Amino acid sequence: MRIRKNSGQQSRDEINIIANCSDALAHPVRVELFGFIYRENLERRTVCNKDLVELFPYSQSTISQHMNSLLSSGLVEAQYEGPKTNYFVNLGMLGKYVNAIRSLSSL
């Protein structure tokens, strides 16, 4: 039996955005890192990998693993300058995520 798509159903893109972003934010360390980067970006300050290692009580490899999850979700973007990596919140993806979550209530 095929299930027909009704007008109130979320698109496949929205479902993937919710799944990927929620997975990226499913760990407390990633929420901490994301929140810090977001607040710093709001103040127009850049955040590099060295800042994260100095400010958080986690090893460089742990931070790197968590940042890879945030990067692969699209919530965070990286700009590479030699050995230095600057991180920025992707406000476009964050907006898509928030809108997709909001649309759950209209189903």
C-alpha positions as CSV (number, residue, x, y, z in Angstrom):
1,M,0.0,0.0,0.0
2,R,1.3,3.4,-0.9
3,I,0.9,6.3,1.5
4,R,-0.1,9.5,-0.3
5,K,1.4,12.7,0.6
6,N,-1.1,15.1,2.0
7,S,-0.8,18.8,2.1
8,G,0.1,18.9,5.8
9,Q,3.0,16.5,5.6
10,Q,6.6,17.7,5.9
11,S,8.9,17.5,2.9
12,R,11.7,15.0,2.8
13,D,14.2,18.0,3.0
14,E,12.6,19.2,6.2
15,I,12.6,15.7,7.7
16,N,16.3,15.4,6.8
17,I,17.1,18.8,8.3
18,I,15.4,18.0,11.5
19,A,17.1,14.6,11.8
20,N,20.6,15.9,11.0
21,C,20.5,19.0,13.1
22,S,18.8,17.2,16.0
23,D,21.5,14.5,15.9
24,A,24.2,17.2,15.9
25,L,22.7,18.8,18.9
26,A,22.0,15.6,20.7
27,H,25.2,15.7,22.8
28,P,25.6,18.2,25.7
29,V,29.2,19.1,24.6
30,R,28.0,19.9,21.1
31,V,25.2,22.1,22.5
32,E,27.9,23.9,24.6
33,L,30.2,24.4,21.6
34,F,27.4,25.5,19.3
35,G,26.1,28.0,21.9
36,F,29.5,29.5,22.5
37,I,30.2,29.9,18.8
38,Y,26.7,31.4,18.3
39,R,27.2,34.0,21.1
40,E,30.7,34.9,19.9
41,N,29.5,35.3,16.3
42,L,26.7,37.6,17.6
43,E,29.4,39.8,19.1
44,R,31.2,39.7,15.7
45,R,34.1,37.7,17.2
46,T,35.6,34.8,15.4
47,V,36.1,31.4,17.1
48,C,39.0,29.2,16.1
49,N,39.8,25.7,17.1
50,K,42.5,27.0,19.5
51,D,39.9,29.0,21.4
52,L,37.7,26.0,21.9
53,V,40.5,23.8,23.2
54,E,41.6,26.6,25.6
55,L,38.1,27.4,26.9
56,F,36.5,24.0,27.2
57,P,37.7,21.2,29.5
58,Y,38.0,18.6,26.7
59,S,40.9,17.3,24.7
60,Q,41.6,18.6,21.2
61,S,40.5,15.3,19.7
62,T,37.2,15.4,21.5
63,I,36.4,18.9,20.4
64,S,37.4,18.0,16.9
65,Q,35.0,15.0,16.8
66,H,32.1,17.1,18.1
67,M,32.9,19.9,15.7
68,N,32.9,17.5,12.8
69,S,29.3,16.5,13.8
70,L,28.2,20.2,13.9
71,L,30.0,20.8,10.5
72,S,28.4,17.8,8.8
73,S,24.9,18.9,10.0
74,G,25.4,22.3,8.3
75,L,24.8,24.2,11.6
76,V,28.4,25.4,11.7
77,E,30.7,26.3,8.8
78,A,34.5,26.5,8.9
79,Q,36.9,28.9,7.2
80,Y,40.4,27.6,7.0
81,E,43.4,29.9,7.3
82,G,46.5,27.6,7.2
83,P,46.5,25.5,10.4
84,K,43.8,27.7,11.9
85,T,40.1,26.9,11.5
86,N,37.5,29.6,12.2
87,Y,34.0,28.5,13.0
88,F,30.8,30.3,12.2
89,V,27.2,29.5,12.9
90,N,25.3,29.0,9.6
91,L,22.2,31.2,10.3
92,G,20.6,29.9,7.1
93,M,20.6,26.3,8.3
94,L,19.7,27.3,11.8
95,G,16.6,29.1,10.4
96,K,15.7,26.1,8.3
97,Y,15.9,23.9,11.3
98,V,13.8,26.2,13.5
99,N,11.2,26.5,10.7
100,A,11.1,22.8,10.1
101,I,10.6,22.2,13.9
102,R,7.8,24.8,13.9
103,S,6.0,23.1,11.0
104,L,5.7,19.9,13.1
105,S,3.1,21.7,15.2
106,S,1.0,22.4,12.1
107,L,0.7,18.7,11.0
